Amino acid sequence: MNYQAINFQQKLHQFSERWSPKIIAGMNDYRLKLVKIQGEFVWHSHPETDEVFIVIDGSMEIEFRDGAINLNSGEMFVVPQGVEHRPVAAAECSILLIEPAGTVNTGDAGGDMTAPADVWI
Amino acid sequence: MNYQAINFQQKLHQFSERWSPKIIAGMNDYRLKLVKIQGEFVWHSHPETDEVFIVIDGSMEIEFRDGAINLNSGEMFVVPQGVEHRPVAAAECSILLIEPAGTVNTGDAGGDMTAPADVWI
């Protein structure tokens, strides 16, 4: 077998587009994805799954209909299944997402910010 | 809902024992666990699941029967289901593990280093 560490910074240097998650690893039927964000995403939910956000660089906010949370580098949050949320970042922020394979970034909302769900780097 | 970031360093300050994973979050039927390691663990495998290692602080090695991998802070690796491995760290290293709920640290090996699989902090 070929044993190779996955380095977050090396992977982040491989792309610059925002709001377009890139898969860096698989675990069973789950995927670990890096995504760069800046600005406001669309309100959406994932009716069938929880979603893990781990901030690698920068800071972000996850807005909910009844509150919000600030996440800085070294912090994480799990957005529960079915809960509407909107990721927002004033400056560019890099995040590690963990969710089932095939999970679409815009969830039930769709629209222009929908990105392909299965791009590996 | 109560929105509270999970801060890795804050959680790491809550315990000092080694080789005893502490759950900090759940995602569907998976668990995210922090563990501090130093020294050599036991050879084992997890016959039913892949296992994610993300190094938070320090550095470690994962030995395999046919090789090894070094992981530093900001790096990760997914040990495939059924593959024998042994985590080793010369100095204390803090790791985030992601695996299904109920996964036991020593997998199929058992023995003295087996820790409870369901301790939350």
gemmi code that builds the backbone of each chain (N, CA, C; Angstrom):
import gemmi

chains = {
    "A": [
        ("MET", (0.842, -1.201, 0.000), (0.000, 0.000, 0.000), (0.873, 1.245, 0.000)),
        ("ASN", (0.345, 2.301, -0.536), (1.069, 3.574, -0.570), (0.584, 4.465, 0.574)),
        ("TYR", (1.473, 4.709, 1.506), (1.094, 5.499, 2.672), (1.524, 6.941, 2.496)),
        ("GLN", (0.570, 7.828, 2.464), (0.846, 9.237, 2.180), (-0.047, 10.097, 3.078)),
        ("ALA", (0.579, 10.951, 3.867), (-0.204, 11.871, 4.698), (-0.981, 12.837, 3.814)),
        ("ILE", (-2.131, 13.235, 4.271), (-2.908, 14.289, 3.617), (-2.676, 15.568, 4.402)),
        ("ASN", (-2.075, 16.550, 3.732), (-1.715, 17.809, 4.392), (-2.715, 18.891, 3.978)),
        ("PHE", (-3.387, 19.466, 4.972), (-4.458, 20.427, 4.652), (-3.934, 21.619, 3.853)),
        ("GLN", (-2.787, 22.167, 4.261), (-2.282, 23.354, 3.556), (-1.877, 23.026, 2.117)),
        ("GLN", (-1.253, 21.881, 1.931), (-0.900, 21.485, 0.557), (-2.143, 21.356, -0.308)),
        ("LYS", (-3.179, 20.771, 0.237), (-4.429, 20.613, -0.519), (-5.071, 21.978, -0.790)),
        ("LEU", (-5.037, 22.857, 0.206), (-5.655, 24.179, 0.020), (-4.950, 24.985, -1.060)),
        ("HIS", (-3.641, 24.749, -1.233), (-2.905, 25.470, -2.273), (-3.298, 25.007, -3.680)),
        ("GLN", (-4.040, 23.927, -3.760), (-4.362, 23.363, -5.082), (-5.602, 23.965, -5.724)),
        ("PHE", (-6.292, 24.835, -5.014), (-7.471, 25.454, -5.641), (-7.730, 26.809, -5.012)),
        ("SER", (-8.444, 27.648, -5.741), (-8.746, 28.979, -5.232), (-10.237, 29.300, -5.273)),
        ("GLU", (-11.015, 28.554, -6.040), (-12.439, 28.895, -6.156), (-13.152, 28.703, -4.829)),
        ("ARG", (-14.150, 29.510, -4.629), (-14.887, 29.494, -3.363), (-16.220, 28.753, -3.506)),
        ("TRP", (-16.697, 28.273, -2.366), (-18.001, 27.607, -2.277), (-18.073, 26.354, -3.135)),
        ("SER", (-16.933, 25.749, -3.374), (-16.904, 24.555, -4.216), (-16.052, 23.473, -3.535)),
        ("PRO", (-16.691, 22.638, -2.722), (-15.952, 21.680, -1.893), (-15.149, 20.671, -2.721)),
        ("LYS", (-13.947, 20.379, -2.240), (-13.055, 19.405, -2.887), (-12.820, 18.247, -1.934)),
        ("ILE", (-13.052, 17.056, -2.396), (-12.877, 15.873, -1.546), (-11.392, 15.550, -1.420)),
        ("ILE", (-10.946, 15.364, -0.167), (-9.535, 14.997, 0.054), (-9.391, 13.597, 0.634)),
        ("ALA", (-10.484, 13.012, 1.098), (-10.402, 11.661, 1.662), (-11.791, 11.068, 1.811)),
        ("GLY", (-11.836, 9.749, 1.818), (-13.073, 9.035, 2.086), (-12.919, 8.178, 3.320)),
        ("MET", (-13.998, 8.052, 4.083), (-14.043, 7.158, 5.243), (-15.364, 6.420, 5.142)),
        ("ASN", (-15.323, 5.132, 4.839), (-16.545, 4.371, 4.580), (-17.349, 5.125, 3.512)),
        ("ASP", (-18.621, 5.401, 3.761), (-19.407, 6.121, 2.755), (-19.486, 7.628, 3.073)),
        ("TYR", (-18.520, 8.130, 3.814), (-18.433, 9.561, 4.114), (-17.277, 10.183, 3.339)),
        ("ARG", (-17.324, 11.490, 3.204), (-16.253, 12.196, 2.513), (-15.789, 13.374, 3.351)),
        ("LEU", (-14.473, 13.624, 3.327), (-13.882, 14.800, 3.969), (-13.541, 15.778, 2.855)),
        ("LYS", (-14.039, 17.003, 2.962), (-13.929, 17.979, 1.881), (-13.367, 19.291, 2.401)),
        ("LEU", (-12.464, 19.884, 1.641), (-12.000, 21.235, 1.946), (-12.789, 22.210, 1.089)),
        ("VAL", (-13.138, 23.332, 1.694), (-13.842, 24.369, 0.935), (-13.377, 25.741, 1.409)),
        ("LYS", (-13.204, 26.647, 0.467), (-12.887, 28.041, 0.783), (-14.159, 28.857, 0.615)),
        ("ILE", (-14.420, 29.708, 1.585), (-15.642, 30.511, 1.512), (-15.325, 31.971, 1.780)),
        ("GLN", (-16.094, 32.824, 1.168), (-16.080, 34.256, 1.503), (-17.394, 34.844, 1.027)),
        ("GLY", (-17.990, 35.677, 1.879), (-19.291, 36.248, 1.547), (-20.403, 35.423, 2.187)),
        ("GLU", (-21.574, 35.490, 1.590), (-22.749, 34.834, 2.163), (-23.198, 33.688, 1.270)),
        ("PHE", (-23.448, 32.555, 1.868), (-23.971, 31.416, 1.119), (-25.500, 31.509, 1.097)),
        ("VAL", (-26.156, 30.501, 0.582), (-27.622, 30.465, 0.569), (-28.136, 29.731, 1.802)),
        ("TRP", (-29.289, 30.146, 2.258), (-29.976, 29.402, 3.307), (-30.340, 28.026, 2.762)),
        ("HIS", (-30.058, 26.986, 3.544), (-30.402, 25.635, 3.106), (-30.359, 24.693, 4.304)),
        ("SER", (-30.843, 23.475, 4.092), (-30.673, 22.424, 5.092), (-30.361, 21.124, 4.357)),
        ("HIS", (-29.892, 20.158, 5.147), (-29.647, 18.823, 4.611), (-30.633, 17.888, 5.316)),
        ("PRO", (-31.737, 17.569, 4.631), (-32.813, 16.819, 5.293), (-32.398, 15.433, 5.761)),
        ("GLU", (-31.294, 14.895, 5.207), (-30.957, 13.511, 5.527), (-29.672, 13.316, 6.313)),
        ("THR", (-29.011, 14.414, 6.683), (-27.737, 14.189, 7.389), (-27.308, 15.381, 8.230)),
        ("ASP", (-26.592, 15.086, 9.312), (-25.806, 16.089, 10.019), (-24.635, 16.490, 9.131)),
        ("GLU", (-23.990, 17.623, 9.469), (-22.855, 18.102, 8.665), (-21.816, 18.710, 9.611)),
        ("VAL", (-20.586, 18.218, 9.510), (-19.498, 18.714, 10.367), (-18.757, 19.852, 9.676)),
        ("PHE", (-18.574, 20.959, 10.397), (-17.720, 22.069, 9.976), (-16.519, 22.150, 10.919)),
        ("ILE", (-15.309, 22.064, 10.376), (-14.089, 22.287, 11.154), (-13.323, 23.417, 10.481)),
        ("VAL", (-13.077, 24.516, 11.196), (-12.371, 25.648, 10.585), (-10.862, 25.394, 10.615)),
        ("ILE", (-10.255, 25.427, 9.432), (-8.811, 25.209, 9.297), (-8.063, 26.546, 9.344)),
        ("ASP", (-8.517, 27.510, 8.586), (-7.902, 28.853, 8.543), (-9.003, 29.905, 8.527)),
        ("GLY", (-8.801, 30.971, 9.307), (-9.750, 32.078, 9.266), (-10.884, 31.897, 10.252)),
        ("SER", (-11.947, 32.642, 10.007), (-13.120, 32.516, 10.864), (-14.370, 32.688, 10.020)),
        ("MET", (-15.448, 32.137, 10.534), (-16.718, 32.150, 9.813), (-17.855, 32.222, 10.808)),
        ("GLU", (-19.023, 32.421, 10.255), (-20.225, 32.397, 11.069), (-21.190, 31.405, 10.419)),
        ("ILE", (-21.901, 30.665, 11.234), (-23.022, 29.888, 10.710), (-24.286, 30.510, 11.304)),
        ("GLU", (-25.109, 31.045, 10.425), (-26.371, 31.640, 10.863), (-27.453, 30.568, 10.880)),
        ("PHE", (-28.297, 30.654, 11.902), (-29.473, 29.803, 11.995), (-30.697, 30.709, 12.068)),
        ("ARG", (-31.865, 30.168, 11.894), (-33.076, 30.994, 11.925), (-33.291, 31.596, 13.308)),
        ("ASP", (-32.723, 30.978, 14.341), (-32.933, 31.464, 15.708), (-31.616, 31.742, 16.431)),
        ("GLY", (-30.568, 32.034, 15.681), (-29.296, 32.315, 16.352), (-28.151, 32.257, 15.364)),
        ("ALA", (-26.949, 32.247, 15.897), (-25.764, 32.177, 15.042), (-24.603, 31.704, 15.890)),
        ("ILE", (-23.553, 31.244, 15.211), (-22.368, 30.785, 15.917), (-21.130, 31.273, 15.177)),
        ("ASN", (-20.148, 31.732, 15.942), (-18.860, 32.093, 15.360), (-17.898, 30.934, 15.509)),
        ("LEU", (-17.193, 30.645, 14.436), (-16.198, 29.567, 14.473), (-14.865, 30.111, 13.995)),
        ("ASN", (-13.848, 29.895, 14.809), (-12.481, 30.292, 14.453), (-11.642, 29.050, 14.184)),
        ("SER", (-10.463, 29.276, 13.669), (-9.527, 28.182, 13.425), (-9.372, 27.331, 14.688)),
        ("GLY", (-9.460, 26.017, 14.536), (-9.370, 25.127, 15.685), (-10.692, 24.893, 16.383)),
        ("GLU", (-11.763, 25.340, 15.741), (-13.092, 25.117, 16.314), (-13.973, 24.384, 15.301)),
        ("MET", (-14.990, 23.728, 15.813), (-15.894, 22.972, 14.949), (-17.332, 23.052, 15.452)),
        ("PHE", (-18.241, 22.635, 14.584), (-19.650, 22.564, 14.947), (-20.308, 21.517, 14.052)),
        ("VAL", (-21.321, 20.855, 14.602), (-22.091, 19.906, 13.800), (-23.488, 20.489, 13.582)),
        ("VAL", (-23.798, 20.811, 12.345), (-25.135, 21.300, 12.017), (-26.063, 20.087, 11.952)),
        ("PRO", (-27.098, 20.073, 12.792), (-27.965, 18.887, 12.812), (-28.768, 18.749, 11.505)),
        ("GLN", (-29.042, 17.518, 11.182), (-29.911, 17.151, 10.065), (-31.176, 18.009, 10.047)),
        ("GLY", (-31.482, 18.576, 8.886), (-32.746, 19.274, 8.723), (-32.790, 20.693, 9.249)),
        ("VAL", (-31.704, 21.165, 9.855), (-31.705, 22.512, 10.436), (-31.215, 23.531, 9.402)),
        ("GLU", (-32.042, 24.528, 9.114), (-31.660, 25.559, 8.153), (-30.473, 26.357, 8.658)),
        ("HIS", (-29.529, 26.586, 7.757), (-28.337, 27.346, 8.146), (-27.783, 28.075, 6.937)),
        ("ARG", (-26.961, 29.096, 7.250), (-26.299, 29.847, 6.185), (-24.884, 30.172, 6.617)),
        ("PRO", (-23.874, 29.596, 5.951), (-22.481, 29.946, 6.232), (-22.159, 31.331, 5.674)),
        ("VAL", (-21.409, 32.105, 6.458), (-21.025, 33.471, 6.097), (-19.573, 33.685, 6.545)),
        ("ALA", (-18.792, 34.375, 5.718), (-17.424, 34.724, 6.126), (-17.070, 36.091, 5.573)),
        ("ALA", (-16.633, 36.997, 6.449), (-16.258, 38.348, 6.023), (-14.984, 38.304, 5.178)),
        ("ALA", (-14.003, 37.525, 5.628), (-12.759, 37.323, 4.873), (-12.674, 35.842, 4.515)),
        ("GLU", (-11.787, 35.509, 3.597), (-11.727, 34.105, 3.177), (-11.435, 33.183, 4.345)),
        ("CYS", (-12.167, 32.100, 4.375), (-12.054, 31.099, 5.443), (-11.991, 29.721, 4.794)),
        ("SER", (-11.120, 28.868, 5.333), (-10.994, 27.507, 4.807), (-11.530, 26.515, 5.828)),
        ("ILE", (-12.385, 25.632, 5.354), (-13.138, 24.726, 6.227), (-12.949, 23.288, 5.775)),
        ("LEU", (-12.939, 22.388, 6.752), (-13.042, 20.956, 6.477), (-14.477, 20.529, 6.775)),
        ("LEU", (-15.142, 19.981, 5.758), (-16.504, 19.464, 5.914), (-16.455, 17.940, 5.967)),
        ("ILE", (-17.309, 17.353, 6.789), (-17.438, 15.894, 6.801), (-18.922, 15.565, 6.685)),
        ("GLU", (-19.235, 14.763, 5.686), (-20.642, 14.468, 5.403), (-20.707, 13.239, 4.491)),
        ("PRO", (-21.884, 12.644, 4.342), (-21.981, 11.452, 3.487), (-21.636, 11.769, 2.032)),
        ("ALA", (-21.073, 10.780, 1.338), (-20.812, 10.915, -0.092), (-22.101, 11.336, -0.794)),
        ("GLY", (-21.975, 12.245, -1.735), (-23.131, 12.680, -2.522), (-23.864, 13.867, -1.941)),
        ("THR", (-23.488, 14.295, -0.724), (-24.146, 15.451, -0.122), (-23.847, 16.703, -0.956)),
        ("VAL", (-24.887, 17.429, -1.332), (-24.752, 18.618, -2.172), (-24.657, 19.853, -1.277)),
        ("ASN", (-23.778, 20.780, -1.647), (-23.487, 21.928, -0.782), (-24.724, 22.772, -0.460)),
        ("THR", (-25.621, 22.915, -1.419), (-26.805, 23.756, -1.199), (-27.995, 22.971, -0.646)),
        ("GLY", (-27.796, 21.671, -0.386), (-28.832, 20.872, 0.258), (-30.153, 20.924, -0.480)),
        ("ASP", (-31.215, 21.292, 0.254), (-32.557, 21.320, -0.317), (-32.849, 22.610, -1.084)),
        ("ALA", (-31.896, 23.538, -1.106), (-32.186, 24.855, -1.695), (-31.866, 24.906, -3.187)),
        ("GLY", (-30.821, 24.211, -3.607), (-30.405, 24.290, -5.011), (-29.978, 25.700, -5.378)),
        ("GLY", (-30.005, 26.014, -6.678), (-29.674, 27.363, -7.128), (-28.262, 27.492, -7.650)),
        ("ASP", (-27.896, 28.750, -7.929), (-26.648, 29.058, -8.628), (-25.391, 28.631, -7.886)),
        ("MET", (-25.452, 28.542, -6.563), (-24.243, 28.223, -5.803), (-24.048, 26.709, -5.633)),
        ("THR", (-24.903, 25.935, -6.257), (-24.749, 24.473, -6.180), (-23.487, 24.050, -6.916)),
        ("ALA", (-22.653, 23.273, -6.237), (-21.385, 22.811, -6.813), (-21.428, 21.308, -6.993)),
        ("PRO", (-20.589, 20.774, -7.885), (-20.522, 19.312, -8.026), (-20.156, 18.676, -6.684)),
        ("ALA", (-20.781, 17.542, -6.367), (-20.610, 16.936, -5.037), (-19.474, 15.928, -4.992)),
        ("ASP", (-18.813, 15.680, -6.098), (-17.876, 14.554, -6.126), (-16.550, 14.906, -6.805)),
        ("VAL", (-15.998, 16.084, -6.507), (-14.708, 16.495, -7.086), (-13.589, 16.193, -6.086)),
        ("TRP", (-12.659, 15.319, -6.501), (-11.504, 14.990, -5.656), (-10.296, 15.841, -6.059)),
        ("ILE", (-9.490, 16.178, -5.089), (-8.185, 16.764, -5.397), (-7.121, 15.928, -4.690)),
    ],
    "B": [
        ("MET", (-32.428, 26.466, 20.094), (-31.238, 25.603, 20.158), (-30.073, 26.386, 20.749)),
        ("ASN", (-29.206, 25.672, 21.425), (-28.021, 26.293, 22.011), (-26.835, 26.106, 21.071)),
        ("TYR", (-26.358, 27.210, 20.531), (-25.267, 27.134, 19.564), (-23.942, 27.431, 20.256)),
        ("GLN", (-23.077, 26.453, 20.276), (-21.815, 26.570, 21.001), (-20.711, 25.921, 20.167)),
        ("ALA", (-19.690, 26.708, 19.846), (-18.545, 26.144, 19.125), (-17.851, 25.104, 19.989)),
        ("ILE", (-17.295, 24.098, 19.358), (-16.444, 23.119, 20.035), (-15.001, 23.489, 19.735)),
        ("ASN", (-14.261, 23.845, 20.799), (-12.886, 24.313, 20.642), (-11.926, 23.178, 21.035)),
        ("PHE", (-11.092, 22.779, 20.094), (-10.226, 21.617, 20.348), (-9.324, 21.838, 21.562)),
        ("GLN", (-8.716, 23.018, 21.681), (-7.787, 23.245, 22.794), (-8.524, 23.245, 24.132)),
        ("GLN", (-9.697, 23.862, 24.159), (-10.478, 23.836, 25.409), (-10.794, 22.405, 25.820)),
        ("LYS", (-11.177, 21.598, 24.864), (-11.503, 20.194, 25.172), (-10.255, 19.430, 25.619)),
        ("LEU", (-9.121, 19.692, 24.957), (-7.884, 18.980, 25.320), (-7.431, 19.308, 26.741)),
        ("HIS", (-7.755, 20.533, 27.196), (-7.381, 20.915, 28.560), (-8.213, 20.176, 29.613)),
        ("GLN", (-9.262, 19.495, 29.184), (-10.159, 18.842, 30.147), (-9.719, 17.446, 30.560)),
        ("PHE", (-8.657, 16.946, 29.942), (-8.197, 15.613, 30.363), (-6.708, 15.464, 30.092)),
        ("SER", (-6.096, 14.521, 30.792), (-4.666, 14.314, 30.607), (-4.316, 12.860, 30.312)),
        ("GLU", (-5.238, 11.940, 30.603), (-4.888, 10.519, 30.403), (-4.684, 10.222, 28.925)),
        ("ARG", (-3.833, 9.271, 28.688), (-3.469, 8.919, 27.309), (-4.174, 7.641, 26.862)),
        ("TRP", (-4.284, 7.529, 25.547), (-4.849, 6.328, 24.910), (-6.289, 6.092, 25.327)),
        ("SER", (-6.987, 7.146, 25.691), (-8.374, 6.991, 26.137), (-9.244, 8.054, 25.453)),
        ("PRO", (-9.785, 7.717, 24.292), (-10.498, 8.706, 23.470), (-11.715, 9.290, 24.178)),
        ("LYS", (-11.898, 10.601, 23.999), (-13.034, 11.319, 24.576), (-13.886, 11.868, 23.431)),
        ("ILE", (-15.162, 11.570, 23.467), (-16.059, 12.038, 22.406), (-16.376, 13.514, 22.609)),
        ("ILE", (-16.222, 14.306, 21.541), (-16.553, 15.731, 21.624), (-17.738, 16.105, 20.742)),
        ("ALA", (-18.137, 15.205, 19.848), (-19.280, 15.515, 18.974), (-19.760, 14.251, 18.282)),
        ("GLY", (-21.030, 14.278, 17.903), (-21.597, 13.203, 17.104), (-22.068, 13.737, 15.769)),
        ("MET", (-21.936, 12.934, 14.735), (-22.470, 13.257, 13.399), (-23.163, 11.997, 12.911)),
        ("ASN", (-24.483, 12.021, 12.841), (-25.250, 10.812, 12.518), (-24.803, 9.707, 13.491)),
        ("ASP", (-24.418, 8.539, 12.988), (-23.977, 7.467, 13.889), (-22.455, 7.405, 13.994)),
        ("TYR", (-21.804, 8.523, 13.722), (-20.340, 8.618, 13.874), (-20.005, 9.478, 15.088)),
        ("ARG", (-18.776, 9.327, 15.563), (-18.326, 10.124, 16.694), (-16.978, 10.746, 16.381)),
        ("LEU", (-16.790, 11.988, 16.852), (-15.499, 12.677, 16.764), (-14.892, 12.647, 18.160)),
        ("LYS", (-13.662, 12.137, 18.249), (-13.037, 11.890, 19.543), (-11.653, 12.506, 19.585)),
        ("LEU", (-11.335, 13.126, 20.709), (-9.965, 13.577, 20.940), (-9.240, 12.535, 21.776)),
        ("VAL", (-7.980, 12.314, 21.435), (-7.176, 11.377, 22.227), (-5.744, 11.895, 22.291)),
        ("LYS", (-5.145, 11.745, 23.472), (-3.727, 12.075, 23.659), (-2.947, 10.774, 23.680)),
        ("ILE", (-1.858, 10.745, 22.957), (-1.071, 9.517, 22.903), (0.400, 9.817, 23.154)),
        ("GLN", (1.079, 8.864, 23.746), (2.540, 8.907, 23.840), (3.017, 7.487, 24.074)),
        ("GLY", (4.059, 7.106, 23.345), (4.555, 5.736, 23.434), (3.992, 4.902, 22.294)),
        ("GLU", (3.913, 3.602, 22.537), (3.485, 2.666, 21.494), (2.150, 2.039, 21.870)),
        ("PHE", (1.239, 2.025, 20.934), (-0.052, 1.370, 21.158), (0.083, -0.103, 20.769)),
        ("VAL", (-1.016, -0.818, 20.785), (-1.000, -2.229, 20.375), (-1.337, -2.343, 18.890)),
        ("TRP", (-0.782, -3.354, 18.260), (-1.182, -3.671, 16.896), (-2.647, -4.106, 16.898)),
        ("HIS", (-3.427, -3.557, 15.980), (-4.835, -3.943, 15.902), (-5.403, -3.521, 14.554)),
        ("SER", (-6.598, -4.001, 14.287), (-7.325, -3.498, 13.120), (-8.792, -3.341, 13.507)),
        ("HIS", (-9.515, -2.623, 12.651), (-10.959, -2.474, 12.830), (-11.627, -3.168, 11.650)),
        ("PRO", (-12.094, -4.397, 11.878), (-12.583, -5.203, 10.751), (-13.798, -4.600, 10.047)),
        ("GLU", (-14.490, -3.676, 10.713), (-15.741, -3.193, 10.132), (-15.746, -1.736, 9.723)),
        ("THR", (-14.627, -1.040, 9.873), (-14.679, 0.384, 9.533), (-13.308, 0.972, 9.214)),
        ("ASP", (-13.321, 1.976, 8.343), (-12.185, 2.873, 8.194), (-12.082, 3.728, 9.462)),
        ("GLU", (-10.921, 4.369, 9.650), (-10.719, 5.206, 10.842), (-9.904, 6.443, 10.436)),
        ("VAL", (-10.451, 7.619, 10.730), (-9.771, 8.878, 10.396), (-8.903, 9.346, 11.553)),
        ("PHE", (-7.634, 9.670, 11.251), (-6.715, 10.309, 12.190), (-6.413, 11.716, 11.690)),
        ("ILE", (-6.680, 12.733, 12.498), (-6.290, 14.106, 12.186), (-5.416, 14.597, 13.343)),
        ("VAL", (-4.176, 14.979, 13.050), (-3.285, 15.425, 14.132), (-3.575, 16.898, 14.457)),
        ("ILE", (-3.888, 17.143, 15.726), (-4.184, 18.502, 16.200), (-2.914, 19.168, 16.742)),
        ("ASP", (-2.178, 18.477, 17.578), (-0.921, 18.991, 18.159), (0.121, 17.887, 18.157)),
        ("GLY", (1.356, 18.229, 17.806), (2.442, 17.259, 17.881), (2.578, 16.459, 16.601)),
        ("SER", (3.249, 15.327, 16.739), (3.400, 14.456, 15.581), (3.372, 13.007, 16.041)),
        ("MET", (3.008, 12.133, 15.129), (2.869, 10.713, 15.436), (3.251, 9.897, 14.219)),
        ("GLU", (3.339, 8.608, 14.444), (3.573, 7.694, 13.351), (2.473, 6.636, 13.404)),
        ("ILE", (2.025, 6.227, 12.245), (1.167, 5.040, 12.188), (1.973, 3.965, 11.468)),
        ("GLU", (2.253, 2.904, 12.199), (2.990, 1.794, 11.601), (2.003, 0.810, 10.976)),
        ("PHE", (2.407, 0.282, 9.827), (1.643, -0.784, 9.176), (2.577, -1.980, 9.022)),
        ("ARG", (2.054, -3.119, 8.700), (2.890, -4.315, 8.561), (3.858, -4.163, 7.403)),
        ("ASP", (3.533, -3.311, 6.442), (4.390, -3.156, 5.262), (4.818, -1.700, 5.040)),
        ("GLY", (4.858, -0.913, 6.113), (5.286, 0.477, 5.939), (4.906, 1.308, 7.143)),
        ("ALA", (5.014, 2.613, 6.991), (4.667, 3.512, 8.085), (4.409, 4.898, 7.506)),
        ("ILE", (3.758, 5.727, 8.301), (3.476, 7.077, 7.855), (3.693, 8.032, 9.012)),
        ("ASN", (4.314, 9.162, 8.729), (4.462, 10.215, 9.723), (3.359, 11.234, 9.536)),
        ("LEU", (2.745, 11.635, 10.629), (1.689, 12.652, 10.576), (2.047, 13.775, 11.538)),
        ("ASN", (2.034, 14.983, 11.032), (2.267, 16.169, 11.846), (0.978, 16.966, 11.989)),
        ("SER", (1.004, 17.949, 12.866), (-0.144, 18.834, 13.048), (-0.614, 19.371, 11.688)),
        ("GLY", (-1.920, 19.299, 11.438), (-2.449, 19.755, 10.150), (-2.423, 18.695, 9.068)),
        ("GLU", (-2.140, 17.466, 9.487), (-2.152, 16.358, 8.529), (-3.103, 15.270, 9.008)),
        ("MET", (-3.553, 14.461, 8.058), (-4.500, 13.395, 8.387), (-4.233, 12.156, 7.550)),
        ("PHE", (-4.851, 11.070, 7.966), (-4.778, 9.826, 7.219), (-6.014, 9.002, 7.562)),
        ("VAL", (-6.459, 8.213, 6.587), (-7.573, 7.301, 6.840), (-7.026, 5.875, 6.804)),
        ("VAL", (-7.052, 5.212, 7.948), (-6.635, 3.809, 8.000), (-7.785, 2.968, 7.461)),
        ("PRO", (-7.525, 2.213, 6.406), (-8.624, 1.446, 5.818), (-9.105, 0.317, 6.738)),
        ("GLN", (-10.374, 0.022, 6.611), (-11.005, -1.099, 7.296), (-10.143, -2.359, 7.202)),
        ("GLY", (-9.919, -3.002, 8.346), (-9.254, -4.298, 8.327), (-7.740, -4.263, 8.226)),
        ("VAL", (-7.163, -3.087, 8.095), (-5.707, -2.992, 7.942), (-5.039, -2.869, 9.320)),
        ("GLU", (-4.146, -3.790, 9.619), (-3.441, -3.749, 10.899), (-2.563, -2.512, 10.991)),
        ("HIS", (-2.620, -1.865, 12.142), (-1.826, -0.644, 12.334), (-1.490, -0.493, 13.813)),
        ("ARG", (-0.458, 0.335, 14.048), (-0.051, 0.629, 15.417), (0.342, 2.089, 15.508)),
        ("PRO", (-0.430, 2.902, 16.245), (-0.067, 4.305, 16.479), (1.104, 4.389, 17.472)),
        ("VAL", (2.023, 5.285, 17.178), (3.218, 5.490, 17.992), (3.515, 6.986, 18.053)),
        ("ALA", (3.931, 7.476, 19.231), (4.334, 8.888, 19.333), (5.481, 9.006, 20.320)),
        ("ALA", (6.578, 9.621, 19.900), (7.741, 9.790, 20.773), (7.416, 10.785, 21.892)),
        ("ALA", (6.755, 11.892, 21.529), (6.311, 12.877, 22.521), (4.789, 12.932, 22.456)),
        ("GLU", (4.183, 13.543, 23.468), (2.722, 13.554, 23.485), (2.160, 14.194, 22.230)),
        ("CYS", (1.146, 13.567, 21.689), (0.486, 14.020, 20.458), (-1.022, 13.963, 20.690)),
        ("SER", (-1.715, 14.998, 20.213), (-3.177, 15.038, 20.348), (-3.822, 14.852, 18.980)),
        ("ILE", (-4.771, 13.953, 18.937), (-5.371, 13.515, 17.671), (-6.886, 13.642, 17.736)),
        ("LEU", (-7.483, 13.970, 16.587), (-8.931, 13.867, 16.414), (-9.204, 12.599, 15.622)),
        ("LEU", (-9.993, 11.704, 16.213), (-10.405, 10.475, 15.534), (-11.846, 10.610, 15.071)),
        ("ILE", (-12.149, 10.052, 13.917), (-13.537, 9.999, 13.458), (-13.829, 8.569, 13.055)),
        ("GLU", (-14.877, 8.018, 13.661), (-15.200, 6.607, 13.433), (-16.632, 6.353, 13.907)),
        ("PRO", (-17.217, 5.206, 13.550), (-18.588, 4.940, 13.968), (-18.715, 4.858, 15.491)),
        ("ALA", (-19.867, 5.243, 16.006), (-20.148, 5.090, 17.431), (-19.903, 3.643, 17.831)),
        ("GLY", (-19.299, 3.457, 18.989), (-19.061, 2.114, 19.502), (-17.736, 1.506, 19.091)),
        ("THR", (-17.008, 2.182, 18.206), (-15.706, 1.657, 17.790), (-14.759, 1.644, 18.991)),
        ("VAL", (-14.133, 0.510, 19.235), (-13.231, 0.344, 20.374), (-11.802, 0.626, 19.922)),
        ("ASN", (-11.042, 1.324, 20.792), (-9.699, 1.777, 20.390), (-8.760, 0.644, 19.985)),
        ("THR", (-8.876, -0.497, 20.654), (-7.965, -1.604, 20.339), (-8.532, -2.554, 19.276)),
        ("GLY", (-9.695, -2.222, 18.732), (-10.254, -3.005, 17.624), (-10.360, -4.480, 17.953)),
        ("ASP", (-9.773, -5.308, 17.075), (-9.864, -6.758, 17.219), (-8.840, -7.314, 18.201)),
        ("ALA", (-7.978, -6.456, 18.751), (-6.874, -6.950, 19.583), (-7.244, -7.065, 21.052)),
        ("GLY", (-8.088, -6.157, 21.549), (-8.409, -6.171, 22.979), (-7.181, -5.907, 23.831)),
        ("GLY", (-7.245, -6.330, 25.090), (-6.082, -6.209, 25.973), (-6.158, -5.005, 26.895)),
        ("ASP", (-5.044, -4.790, 27.604), (-4.982, -3.811, 28.690), (-5.224, -2.375, 28.243)),
        ("MET", (-4.936, -2.068, 26.976), (-5.062, -0.679, 26.539), (-6.470, -0.366, 26.022)),
        ("THR", (-7.366, -1.317, 26.133), (-8.743, -1.076, 25.699), (-9.402, -0.045, 26.614)),
        ("ALA", (-9.976, 0.973, 26.015), (-10.616, 2.058, 26.771), (-12.120, 2.044, 26.498)),
        ("PRO", (-12.912, 2.617, 27.399), (-14.346, 2.729, 27.139), (-14.586, 3.495, 25.830)),
        ("ALA", (-15.565, 3.040, 25.051), (-15.778, 3.591, 23.711), (-16.759, 4.757, 23.694)),
        ("ASP", (-17.337, 5.089, 24.841), (-18.457, 6.038, 24.800), (-18.362, 7.113, 25.895)),
        ("VAL", (-17.156, 7.646, 26.105), (-16.965, 8.691, 27.114), (-17.008, 10.063, 26.446)),
        ("TRP", (-17.989, 10.882, 26.836), (-18.107, 12.248, 26.302), (-17.443, 13.250, 27.250)),
        ("ILE", (-16.879, 14.276, 26.680), (-16.434, 15.407, 27.497), (-17.069, 16.670, 26.934)),
    ],
}
model = gemmi.Model(1)
for chain_id, residues in chains.items():
    chain = gemmi.Chain(chain_id)
    for i, (resn, *xyz) in enumerate(residues, 1):
        res = gemmi.Residue()
        res.name, res.seqid = resn, gemmi.SeqId(i, " ")
        for name, pos in zip(("N", "CA", "C"), xyz):
            atom = gemmi.Atom()
            atom.name, atom.element = name, gemmi.Element(name[0])
            atom.pos, atom.b_iso = gemmi.Position(*pos), 0.0
            res.add_atom(atom)
        chain.add_residue(res)
    model.add_chain(chain)
structure = gemmi.Structure()
structure.add_model(model)
structure.setup_entities()
